[in-house]
Amino acid sequence: MRNFDYGKKWEKLLTPDIVALLSQIHEYRGKQSLFIDAKADTLSQLVEIARIQSTEASNKIEGIYTSDDRLKALVKDKTMPKTRNEREIAGYRDVLNTIHESHDYISIKPNMILQLHRDLYKFEGYDIGGKYKAADNIIEEEDEQGNKFVRFKPIPAWETPEAIENLCDEFDKAYESGTIDPLLLIPMFILDFLCIHPFNDGNGRMSRLLTLLMLYRAGYIVGKYISIEHLIEKTKEAYYECLQKSSLNWHEDDNDYVPFVKYMLGVIVAAYRDFSDRVQVLVTSKLSKPERVAELIKNTYGEITKSQIMEKCPDISRITVERTLTELLSSGRILKVGGGRYTKYVWNHDKE
């Protein structure tokens, strides 16, 4: 049976790059907790956007889609799911809502993991949720030519219940010891969870939901306002590459957690940075929409694309953004860099 004793493994993660990422996250958390406490009502719009992006992105990684209009209606619970994809999306929505609202009361225990997985499949007509895999499974990968090959072989089905029990026990022991930064412990747990691959289906989505749950319980609630799943989906090639590197020699208890831990910490840093940017937009929310676009470009260090502007100002329509960019270019207040799909914009400080 695989050894999950984190107390003997975490010190290998203290590389200069990882320590720098930890320092950034701790600094962001300290600054932004004050704003979150003071402006909870103001941030409600970010919560709504993050819920939609998280539900879409985490399912999209697994090839589960629906239309934008249907997705928004499902996340807002204004319609019933019509297809298998929509049933899985609705299940993710409900588990995500449970974690948002009740994370302090959901411990990292096997029975809780099974309950969350059960709810992930609550809209399915067959009894798949809340049960460990009944048969051995493999993790396959497909190359550009369509050839499939085994990327990783998880533990056999008969070992799964005991493995999850041991995994949760060791996580709890390490967390309660107070000697290991939770930001290191959480991605280590998630990597091991994915290598166990305890379910017939839904392992990836469960891993992302558990990531949010553990971050929230540790006091890192940025994922409530900025979709961590969305950031993973945008960088999924790097996600799978780091997952692959960190799972090598896992069965021999000789794997290297560094690539996956470093990747996940980078995602959390990116989430906090996005949060800072969007808070700045909220602070200037009394401005008109064109003024907010101009203010965003002015306060961006370096270049920014139209899609980045729309991501940071999701309540402003594409037409308004495009019209504003045209007016700012005509007045010389911004400069255009590149062309076509690679067009970027930068503030012209010489015009001030």
Secondary structure, DSSP 8 states (H G I E B T S, - for coil): -----GGGTGGGG--HHHHHHHHHHHHHHHHHHHHHHH-TTTTHHHHHHHHHHHHHHHHHHTT----HHHHHHHHTT-S---SHHHHHHHHHHHHHHHHHHHGGG--S-HHHHHHHHHHHTTT-SSS-TT---SS---EEEE-TTS-EEEEE----GGGHHHHHHHHHHHHHHHHHHS-S-HHHHHHHHHHHHHHH--SSS-HHHHHHHHHHHHHHHTT--GGGTS-HHHHHHHTHHHHHHHHHHHHTTTTTT----HHHHHHHHHHHHHHHHHHHHHHHHHHTTTS-HHHHHHHHHHTSSS-B-HHHHHHH-TTS-HHHHHHHHHHHHHHTSEEEES-GGG-EEEE-GGG-
